[in-house]
């Protein structure tokens, strides 16, 4: 695992943030990794305000936040937005995950 690679955010994810107008509300998309879930770790994705130790990924005024504890777990990951028949959601393609759960929010390393 190369801990020096920051996560990437797709244009589609930034466009969705623009559509929900997160910046106008003074918020950004926070992507965090927590212990738990059926595979050992789980993603938490929510709108939040920036903290001083966050990595801030920004495009056209829209921001994605990653806290310093979650950053090593998300090294080289891609944060995207997808729309499927079962719904629309932010998704994470994480090269560090060795397995994941069917729900898409739980993984192991």
N, C-alpha and C positions, 0 to 999 in steps of 0.2 A: 504494500500500500504506500503510495507516494503522498505524504501528508502536505506537500507543498502545492498541490493542484487545487485551486479554488473551484467550488461548484460552478456550473454554467447554467444560465437561464435562457430558455428559448424565446424567440420573438413572440411566439404564440402565447406563452405565459405572461409576458409583459403586456401584450395586447388585451388579455383577459383582465388583468389588473386595471388597465385603463378603462375598460368597459364597466367594471364595478366601482370605479372612481375612488379607489383606496387612498390615493394621495390627497384628494380633496377633503377627505375625512381625517387627514393627519396620520394615516396608518399605512402600513406596508405588509407584505406577505411574510410571515415568519415561518421558516422551515427548521424544525428541531428534531433531534433524536433523543428518545427516552428509553429507559429500560422497561421491558414488559412486552405485551403482545404474545401471540402464540409461537413466535420464532425467537424471542429473546430481546429484540429491540423493536421499537415502533416509531413511525414518523408522526410528528404533530405539525399540522399545517393550519395556520389561523392568521387573521388580521391582528396586528399588534403595533405598538409604537417602538421605535428604535431605542436600544440601550447603548451605553457608551462602549461596551466591548464587542458589539456586533460587527460582523463583516456585512457591509452594505453593497449589494449589487444593484446598479441603477441604470435605467434607460428611459429617456423621455419623461423624467419626473416620477416614474414608477420605481418602487424599491422592493427588493427581496432581502430579508434579514436572516443571518445565520449566526447563532451565538457561538462563543469561543469553545464551549464544551462539545457542541455538535459538529464543529468544523472538521475534525479529523475523520469522523464517521462519514462525512459527505464529500471528502476529497475526490475530485474528478467526477462527481455525480452531475447529472443533467436534470434540471427542474423544468417540467413541461406542463402543458394543459392539454387535456384530451376530451373530446366529446364522442361518446359511443351510445349505442342503443340503451344501455343500462344507466346512463347518466354522464354528466360532465364533472371533471375534477382535475385538480393539480396532481401530477404524478412525478415520481422520482426514479430515474434510471441510475442505480448505484452500482458501480463496478466493484465496490468493496463487499457487497452482499454475496454470501456464498449460497444462500437459499432464501426464499421468501414464501409468504403465505398467500393463499388464493385471494385474500382481501386486498392485497397490494400495499398495505400500510405496515406490515410486520416483516422483519427480516432477521437473519443471523449473519454473523461474520466469522 
